[in-house]
């Protein structure tokens, strides 16, 4: 081989080596600045998708819980005492006692001060019945439970009588709820300008 052919072969090998080094360099740069960031972004997006799926499941659970609570609220609102004095707590309790033939056992029925909060007026009464047999006390409580209105027992005390252990004295404080009348404020009730 002649020196010029050898020189050409060396130059060709050098060019091939340079091209190979440049290609490896370009691939490394492309991997560092393109492929790696894309992979990291894909991992981040995969994690975001998983988090959004968990959030969506939580949102659906909250939606079901809200619908259930809304149904309970609607049922409770249907059991409120009718507004406008259509029914009274004391009258309803007395009616139950009369129906169960326990009216004469009522020692006292004392109304408690009314409390109005969040659109509801709470009417409470303290009741005391004396000399009840256990089955009469249970029938009275069952009768209160059957009232179509929403009642809440705030205090309950049943104790046997000292002189006659077969008889009991029943004391309880119960509350009923009714919608509170809306109070018109100056802003709601006023009109602007001549009519």
Backbone bond lengths (Angstrom), bond angles and torsions (degrees), N, CA, C in turn:
res aa  C-N    CA-C-N  psi(-1)  N-CA   C-N-CA  omega(-1)  CA-C   N-CA-C  phi
1 X - - - 1.427 - - 1.515 109.03 -
2 X 1.261 110.76 147.87 1.456 116.84 -177.71 1.504 109.55 -90.17
3 X 1.337 114.59 158.49 1.451 117.22 -178.88 1.524 112.55 -61.58
4 X 1.290 120.25 -31.31 1.463 120.83 -179.74 1.520 110.90 -70.82
5 X 1.308 117.95 -34.36 1.465 121.42 177.64 1.528 108.17 -70.48
6 X 1.300 115.78 -40.64 1.454 118.92 178.08 1.534 110.68 -63.20
7 X 1.327 114.96 -40.13 1.467 119.56 179.33 1.531 110.38 -63.76
8 X 1.339 115.13 -41.21 1.450 119.70 179.26 1.534 110.46 -65.63
9 X 1.315 116.94 -40.65 1.456 120.36 179.43 1.536 110.58 -64.60
10 X 1.336 115.35 -41.32 1.466 118.92 178.12 1.518 110.89 -65.42
11 X 1.307 116.63 -40.50 1.469 120.90 179.58 1.535 109.74 -65.76
12 X 1.323 115.83 -39.07 1.471 120.51 179.47 1.535 109.52 -65.83
13 X 1.340 116.57 -41.51 1.454 120.04 178.34 1.531 110.49 -66.65
14 X 1.312 116.29 -39.80 1.455 120.63 178.84 1.527 109.73 -64.02
15 X 1.335 116.30 -45.43 1.464 120.51 177.79 1.531 110.50 -60.16
16 X 1.323 116.72 -43.93 1.463 120.93 -179.85 1.528 109.73 -63.36
17 X 1.345 116.17 -41.31 1.467 119.54 178.83 1.522 110.54 -65.58
18 X 1.348 116.75 -41.66 1.468 120.31 178.37 1.525 110.11 -63.33
19 X 1.329 116.18 -44.12 1.474 120.45 179.97 1.528 109.51 -62.51
20 X 1.350 115.76 -42.30 1.456 119.78 179.06 1.521 111.01 -63.69
21 X 1.326 117.44 -43.83 1.465 120.98 178.76 1.524 110.38 -64.11
22 X 1.334 116.97 -42.21 1.480 120.77 179.16 1.528 110.01 -63.50
23 X 1.341 117.07 -42.64 1.473 119.98 -179.83 1.532 110.76 -64.67
24 X 1.329 116.43 -42.35 1.464 119.50 177.72 1.517 109.76 -62.73
25 X 1.330 117.17 -41.83 1.462 121.83 178.17 1.528 111.25 -61.93
26 X 1.348 116.11 -44.62 1.475 119.88 178.69 1.524 110.18 -63.04
27 X 1.331 117.67 -41.75 1.470 120.58 179.02 1.532 111.08 -64.56
28 X 1.329 117.25 -40.68 1.459 120.08 177.21 1.525 111.45 -63.85
29 X 1.322 115.83 -45.84 1.472 120.07 178.77 1.529 109.82 -62.58
30 X 1.335 116.32 -44.00 1.468 119.80 179.07 1.525 110.43 -62.01
31 X 1.328 116.36 -40.82 1.471 119.56 178.96 1.528 111.03 -65.22
32 X 1.332 116.40 -44.37 1.461 120.20 -178.52 1.523 112.59 -67.93
33 X 1.308 117.80 -41.54 1.465 120.67 -172.28 1.527 114.65 -101.46
34 X 1.323 118.19 -10.74 1.468 119.49 -179.16 1.535 110.18 -121.24
35 X 1.305 117.28 -59.42 1.463 120.94 -172.65 1.528 111.49 -67.81
36 X 1.329 118.09 -47.68 1.469 120.74 179.84 1.524 112.49 -58.98
37 X 1.330 118.93 -50.78 1.477 118.02 177.77 1.529 113.23 -60.43
38 X 1.330 116.54 -36.78 1.468 119.19 179.09 1.532 109.70 -65.42
39 X 1.330 117.55 -42.42 1.471 120.31 177.71 1.527 111.35 -62.91
40 X 1.316 116.60 -44.05 1.467 120.31 178.94 1.527 110.45 -61.99
41 X 1.314 116.21 -42.30 1.474 119.96 178.69 1.528 110.51 -64.73
42 X 1.331 116.92 -38.79 1.471 120.50 177.77 1.530 110.57 -63.36
43 X 1.364 117.63 -42.35 1.463 120.82 177.30 1.522 110.57 -62.05
44 X 1.331 115.82 -44.11 1.466 120.29 179.89 1.531 110.57 -62.18
45 X 1.331 116.04 -43.23 1.462 119.95 179.82 1.530 111.50 -67.20
46 X 1.333 117.55 -37.15 1.467 120.46 176.34 1.529 110.62 -62.25
47 X 1.334 116.16 -42.49 1.466 119.89 177.51 1.527 110.48 -65.22
48 X 1.331 116.72 -39.44 1.469 120.40 178.88 1.526 110.37 -64.47
49 X 1.329 116.67 -38.73 1.468 120.15 178.38 1.522 110.06 -63.26
50 X 1.335 116.53 -45.22 1.471 119.92 179.08 1.531 110.36 -61.34
51 X 1.336 116.70 -42.42 1.471 120.51 179.41 1.528 111.10 -64.56
52 X 1.320 116.84 -41.28 1.475 120.38 179.61 1.526 110.45 -66.54
53 X 1.336 117.43 -35.15 1.464 119.54 177.27 1.524 110.24 -66.22
54 X 1.340 117.02 -40.50 1.469 120.28 176.29 1.527 110.30 -63.98
55 X 1.336 116.27 -42.46 1.466 120.40 178.59 1.526 110.96 -62.18
56 X 1.335 116.25 -39.99 1.458 120.50 -179.95 1.525 110.54 -66.12
57 X 1.334 116.71 -41.42 1.468 119.78 177.53 1.530 110.01 -62.79
58 X 1.332 116.97 -41.94 1.470 121.29 177.86 1.531 110.59 -63.55
59 X 1.320 116.60 -40.45 1.463 120.62 179.04 1.526 110.98 -64.21
60 X 1.322 117.10 -41.73 1.466 120.60 177.73 1.525 110.69 -64.46
61 X 1.342 117.31 -39.35 1.460 120.74 177.37 1.525 109.93 -63.72
62 X 1.320 116.80 -43.33 1.471 120.25 178.47 1.528 111.05 -64.32
63 X 1.323 116.40 -37.24 1.461 120.33 178.39 1.532 110.23 -63.29
64 X 1.345 117.05 -42.87 1.469 120.34 177.69 1.527 110.54 -64.44
65 X 1.340 116.29 -43.35 1.465 120.22 178.84 1.528 110.83 -61.83
66 X 1.324 116.85 -42.19 1.465 121.29 179.28 1.529 110.54 -62.70
67 X 1.335 116.75 -44.21 1.467 119.87 179.98 1.531 110.28 -63.10
68 X 1.338 116.52 -40.32 1.472 120.56 178.13 1.525 110.78 -64.03
69 X 1.338 116.62 -46.35 1.463 119.95 179.14 1.527 111.24 -64.59
70 X 1.318 116.85 -36.83 1.466 121.01 178.28 1.534 110.10 -62.75
71 X 1.336 116.46 -41.11 1.471 120.39 177.87 1.527 110.31 -64.23
72 X 1.341 116.53 -43.23 1.467 119.94 178.04 1.527 110.63 -61.62
73 X 1.332 116.54 -41.68 1.466 120.39 179.16 1.521 110.44 -63.65
74 X 1.317 117.23 -41.81 1.467 120.38 179.03 1.523 110.54 -62.73
75 X 1.346 115.97 -43.28 1.478 118.63 178.18 1.527 110.62 -64.13
76 X 1.332 117.33 -40.39 1.469 120.43 179.48 1.527 110.36 -66.35
77 X 1.333 117.73 -40.13 1.466 120.36 178.93 1.521 111.28 -64.28
78 X 1.328 116.82 -32.41 1.464 120.11 178.00 1.520 111.24 -69.65
79 X 1.340 117.55 -22.10 1.471 121.39 -179.03 1.530 112.44 -95.63
80 X 1.329 118.91 6.54 1.459 120.74 177.01 1.522 109.71 -70.21
81 X 1.324 115.34 151.98 1.464 118.87 173.02 1.518 107.93 -60.43
82 X 1.317 117.86 141.80 1.459 118.09 178.23 1.529 110.32 -64.81
83 X 1.312 116.32 136.03 1.463 120.48 179.01 1.520 110.67 -68.69
84 X 1.294 116.50 161.10 1.462 120.39 177.69 1.517 113.68 85.80
85 X 1.308 118.23 14.58 1.470 120.84 173.60 1.505 114.47 77.42
86 X 1.336 120.09 21.87 1.459 121.88 179.19 1.522 112.21 -65.17
87 X 1.316 117.14 -34.89 1.459 121.85 179.14 1.517 107.69 -138.02
88 X 1.335 115.34 145.57 1.460 118.03 177.95 1.517 108.54 -120.38
89 X 1.307 115.18 151.92 1.456 121.01 -179.92 1.524 111.01 -61.86
90 X 1.318 117.01 -49.57 1.468 120.40 -178.34 1.528 111.67 -62.24
91 X 1.323 115.69 -42.38 1.468 119.34 178.70 1.519 111.83 -63.59
92 X 1.320 116.27 -39.69 1.464 120.24 179.73 1.523 110.98 -66.79
93 X 1.344 117.03 -42.74 1.467 120.78 179.00 1.523 110.06 -64.63
94 X 1.316 116.81 -42.83 1.463 120.52 179.45 1.534 110.36 -63.56
95 X 1.316 116.57 -37.43 1.462 121.03 178.12 1.534 110.67 -62.86
96 X 1.330 117.28 -41.95 1.465 121.16 177.62 1.524 110.05 -63.39
97 X 1.330 117.10 -45.42 1.472 120.88 -179.71 1.523 110.95 -62.78
98 X 1.319 117.32 -40.49 1.464 121.19 179.42 1.527 110.29 -65.78
99 X 1.330 116.50 -44.40 1.463 120.71 179.99 1.532 111.17 -60.87
100 X 1.328 116.88 -34.71 1.469 121.46 -179.52 1.536 112.39 -91.48
101 X 1.323 116.34 6.46 1.466 123.70 -179.73 1.526 111.48 58.12
102 X 1.319 116.12 43.35 1.465 122.37 177.99 1.525 111.35 -120.18
103 X 1.320 117.87 11.46 1.464 122.18 -175.84 1.530 111.00 -58.34
104 X 1.326 117.56 -40.91 1.470 120.54 -177.05 1.525 112.09 -72.06
105 X 1.326 118.50 -13.12 1.466 121.62 179.33 1.531 112.68 -86.62
106 X 1.332 116.19 -8.14 1.466 119.78 179.24 1.523 108.40 -75.83
107 X 1.319 116.07 119.07 1.465 121.24 179.17 1.520 108.98 -85.13
108 X 1.317 116.17 -44.49 1.464 118.48 175.58 1.532 110.55 -157.38
109 X 1.329 114.12 153.13 1.464 123.87 172.08 1.522 105.15 -132.14
110 X 1.314 116.62 106.68 1.464 120.49 -177.10 1.522 110.26 -110.48
111 X 1.324 115.78 121.60 1.471 117.20 175.45 1.527 109.99 -69.86
112 X 1.308 115.95 145.31 1.462 122.88 177.33 1.530 107.89 -103.64
113 X 1.317 117.54 162.28 1.470 118.89 178.80 1.532 111.08 -60.42
114 X 1.329 115.16 141.00 1.467 120.08 179.14 1.522 109.86 -76.41
115 X 1.307 114.74 146.58 1.458 121.24 178.44 1.525 106.91 -124.16
116 X 1.328 116.61 129.95 1.459 120.94 178.51 1.522 108.63 -116.19
117 X 1.329 114.80 121.34 1.465 120.66 176.08 1.515 109.81 -145.35
118 X 1.310 115.46 142.61 1.467 123.51 173.02 1.522 113.33 46.69
119 X 1.301 117.80 45.22 1.457 121.55 175.14 1.519 115.07 81.32
120 X 1.336 117.78 4.78 1.464 120.87 178.46 1.517 109.73 -122.94
121 X 1.328 114.92 142.58 1.455 120.41 173.98 1.522 106.95 -108.85
122 X 1.327 115.45 124.22 1.461 121.80 -179.74 1.521 108.71 -97.37
123 X 1.324 115.61 121.43 1.457 122.40 176.59 1.515 107.10 -108.28
124 X 1.328 116.52 123.79 1.468 120.77 -177.49 1.518 110.37 -120.04
125 X 1.320 114.88 155.88 1.467 120.80 176.55 1.525 108.45 -147.34
126 X 1.325 113.89 143.68 1.455 120.75 175.52 1.522 106.81 -101.11
127 X 1.330 116.52 129.20 1.466 121.98 -177.90 1.514 109.62 -120.05
128 X 1.305 114.68 146.21 1.461 119.11 172.94 1.519 107.91 -140.63
129 X 1.320 114.66 125.73 1.458 122.01 175.73 1.522 106.79 -121.51
130 X 1.334 115.85 139.50 1.464 119.63 -177.37 1.526 110.62 -121.41
131 X 1.332 113.95 156.78 1.464 123.93 174.47 1.526 112.38 58.67
132 X 1.299 116.07 47.17 1.467 121.31 177.42 1.521 109.54 -97.31
133 X 1.320 115.55 141.50 1.460 118.54 167.93 1.531 106.68 -76.97
134 X 1.305 117.79 160.57 1.458 121.51 -175.82 1.525 111.51 -59.52
135 X 1.336 117.26 -42.17 1.463 118.86 -179.60 1.532 111.27 -66.71
136 X 1.335 118.64 -31.55 1.471 120.82 176.46 1.528 110.56 -67.97
137 X 1.325 115.98 -41.26 1.470 119.42 178.33 1.528 109.76 -63.00
138 X 1.322 116.66 -42.71 1.470 120.27 179.44 1.525 111.11 -66.58
139 X 1.321 117.53 -40.31 1.478 120.44 177.27 1.528 110.64 -63.22
140 X 1.341 116.68 -40.09 1.465 120.30 179.23 1.537 110.07 -63.64
141 X 1.326 116.90 -45.91 1.467 120.04 178.67 1.529 111.62 -63.71
142 X 1.340 116.43 -39.23 1.471 119.79 176.93 1.529 109.96 -65.36
143 X 1.338 116.84 -38.27 1.468 120.22 176.98 1.518 111.76 -63.14
144 X 1.326 117.26 -39.64 1.474 120.07 175.80 1.522 111.05 -64.88
145 X 1.328 115.61 -37.01 1.452 120.18 -179.65 1.527 111.51 -67.78
146 X 1.334 117.32 -28.27 1.466 121.30 -178.78 1.522 113.27 -82.57
147 X 1.319 117.70 -6.79 1.461 120.56 178.25 1.526 108.34 -60.01
148 X 1.320 117.93 135.67 1.467 118.64 -176.52 1.535 113.92 -70.05
149 X 1.314 117.30 -6.55 1.463 120.48 -179.00 1.516 110.52 -96.02
150 X 1.302 115.05 156.62 1.461 121.64 179.82 1.524 109.21 -75.92
151 X 1.333 117.04 115.23 1.460 122.52 178.05 1.521 108.57 -116.88
152 X 1.313 114.71 148.19 1.461 120.41 177.34 1.523 107.57 -130.05
153 X 1.307 116.23 128.79 1.462 120.78 176.94 1.516 107.97 -88.42
154 X 1.319 116.08 117.50 1.467 120.43 -178.83 1.521 111.42 -91.77
155 X 1.319 116.01 -32.71 1.467 120.31 -178.98 1.516 107.01 -145.17
156 X 1.324 115.70 137.59 1.460 121.46 -178.99 1.526 108.32 -140.65
157 X 1.328 115.69 130.10 1.465 119.31 178.68 1.530 107.73 -145.96
158 X 1.316 115.46 120.93 1.455 121.86 177.57 1.528 107.25 -124.95
159 X 1.322 115.50 120.21 1.472 117.73 179.92 1.524 108.89 -136.37
160 X 1.333 113.90 149.88 1.465 118.68 -179.84 1.530 108.45 -79.34
161 X 1.301 114.08 152.58 1.466 119.62 179.51 1.517 108.94 -79.33
162 X 1.317 116.04 144.26 1.457 120.88 -177.92 1.528 110.97 -66.28
163 X 1.330 115.88 -45.28 1.468 120.64 -175.71 1.532 111.52 -73.34
164 X 1.346 116.98 -35.07 1.466 121.52 -178.35 1.537 108.47 -131.26
165 X 1.316 118.23 91.92 1.470 120.99 -175.83 1.529 114.26 -62.72
166 X 1.321 118.76 -16.45 1.466 120.55 178.64 1.527 111.59 -79.53
167 X 1.332 117.24 -12.42 1.468 121.48 179.77 1.528 109.66 -107.42
168 X 1.331 114.61 151.94 1.456 120.90 -175.90 1.520 111.30 -127.99
169 X 1.331 115.28 152.15 1.461 122.13 170.82 1.528 106.70 -107.43
170 X 1.308 115.32 133.32 1.472 121.22 -177.28 1.518 109.00 -116.47
171 X 1.322 116.33 124.24 1.468 121.50 174.41 1.521 107.19 -123.84
172 X 1.308 115.82 133.14 1.453 118.60 176.06 1.511 110.50 -153.52
173 X 1.301 114.26 153.41 1.461 121.45 173.41 1.514 106.36 -116.97
174 X 1.332 115.13 123.55 1.466 119.31 -179.61 1.519 109.20 -121.99
175 X 1.316 114.39 155.82 1.463 120.92 179.72 1.516 109.42 -129.63
176 X 1.309 114.58 145.35 1.464 122.21 172.52 1.523 106.69 -124.61
177 X 1.296 115.83 157.57 1.462 120.72 -175.26 1.515 109.83 -125.25
178 X 1.320 114.47 145.68 1.458 121.04 175.19 1.523 107.84 -143.53
179 X 1.320 116.30 156.99 1.467 117.60 178.97 1.530 109.65 -63.37
180 X 1.313 115.64 135.13 1.468 119.79 178.37 1.520 108.16 -78.73
181 X 1.337 116.52 141.64 1.465 118.33 177.66 1.525 109.66 -64.58
182 X 1.308 115.69 139.86 1.461 120.34 179.18 1.513 109.21 -74.66
183 X 1.293 115.21 136.01 1.455 121.38 179.23 1.517 107.55 -99.40
184 X 1.327 115.59 125.26 1.469 120.33 179.53 1.524 108.30 -79.57
185 X 1.308 115.36 127.19 1.462 119.23 175.16 1.503 108.29 -91.78
186 X 1.312 116.04 168.78 1.450 120.90 -178.95 1.517 112.79 -60.10
187 X 1.322 117.67 -32.47 1.461 121.22 -178.08 1.530 110.80 -72.84
188 X 1.338 117.01 -41.91 1.466 120.36 -177.45 1.523 111.65 -71.46
189 X 1.322 116.65 -35.35 1.454 120.19 -173.95 1.516 114.38 -88.26
190 X 1.330 117.47 -11.91 1.462 118.36 -176.39 1.515 110.70 -90.04
191 X 1.300 114.80 151.93 1.467 120.03 176.27 1.525 107.26 -121.14
192 X 1.304 114.64 155.68 1.466 119.25 -177.96 1.510 110.04 -103.69
193 X 1.286 114.43 134.93 1.463 120.10 173.75 1.502 112.86 72.62
194 X 1.322 116.18 174.56 1.463 119.86 179.67 1.513 110.58 -73.28
195 X 1.340 115.99 149.87 1.468 119.32 -178.94 1.487 111.00 -88.03
